[in-house]
């Protein structure tokens, strides 16, 4: 099996370009065991970056993750997020401590501001830096911030420690390629792509099917391979069963060529002007 390429974050941490998302996990007791097994299978396959958030299923997604990583915490690069209304200095610290308890761990590797709210970025950064100093997080970043917000963030004291911006990015949501992705690459900030197959809505596209057929792959695998080919980009698809996890992992065997990329560009045109950052 082809090794998973790694990205080195600006704090020196190395993470796989393909991880596992948990949005919508933890919603039902009936599916919990299957979700835990899926995450464990992903870890076995090298998808060791797991992304979650205090918001997901009101904390239950973090509890699902806790079960999946029990006894193997050291193998996992764990990402979670603080809600904007909690993101004061004191609130950020308290929210992180609550997440740590739900996750059953003493530290989170990467802690993100879920989106921008009313609290000043400076206050959130103070909370994040305090958590780093306490050893409760390995580093911090943001999610759903557009170019102006990122520029403001980087101007703040300690803002240069931002490791990552997690945003919506897939073939049908290419707006970040115009300015946000170049900004991130120039500043040394990773981009983490959530909903990299647009929650399945793009998978019936004829161009995706044509490329997939040439490669003996699925449309979803082509869509994932397209995302992770970009330098500095990590994809975090959610897979709630083992077969889905295995299919996601197999996308890394694909090498899209110029013909493939031109065909996909024709079906999903790149942006020619500034596009407001999309969110789901």
C-alpha positions, 0 to 999 in steps of 0.5 A: 500500500502506498505510504500516506504523504505527510505535511509538516506544520510550522511547529514541526508536527508531521500530519497525513494529507488524508485524515478522518472527519467526525461531523454528524458522528455521535448522533445516535447510539445505534450507530456509535459502535460502527462509527468507533470501528470506522475510526479505528480502521482508519487509524490502522490504515494510517489515517491518524489525523482525526478532526472533531469539535465540541459542537458536533452532536453536542460533544458526543462526537468527541466521546465517539473519538475517545472510544476509538483512540482508547489505548492508542492515543499516541498514534493519533493527531487529534484536532478539535474546535472551540465554538465562537461564543466560547472563544474569550481567553477564559472561555477558550481554556474552559472549552478546551478542558471540557473537550479534553474530558470528553476525549479522555486525553490530557492534550489535543494536538491542534485546537481550532477556533470554529469560526469567527464570532464576537470575541476579539481575535486577540483574546482567543489567541491569549487563550490558545497560547495559555493552553500551549504553555500548559501543555493542553494543546500542541498548537492552534489554528482557525476554521472558516476564516477568509483572507481579511480575517486571516490578515488581521489574525496574522497581525495580532501578537502571537498570530504567527503561531497559527498552524492551520485554517480549516475551510470548505474546499472541493471541486465544486467549492474552489473559491479559495484558490483565488486568494485564500489558498495562495495566502496560506501557502505564502504564510506557511499555514496549512489548509484543512479541507472539510466536506471534500466531496461536498457531502456526496452532491458532486458524485454524479458529475459526468466528468468525475465518472469519466476520470474515475472510469479511466483510473478504475476508481470511484468518483469519490476517490477522484474527488479526494485525490484532486483535493490532496494533490494541492501542496499544503492541503489536508482532506478530512472526509467522514466515513462512518463504516469500515468499507468507506474508510478503506475506499477513502484510503485507496484514493492515495493510489491515484495519480491524476494527469494533465488530461484528468485535471483539464477535464475536471477544470472544464466541469468545475471551473476555477475562480476568476475573481474573489469569491466569499468564503463558502461554509456548510 
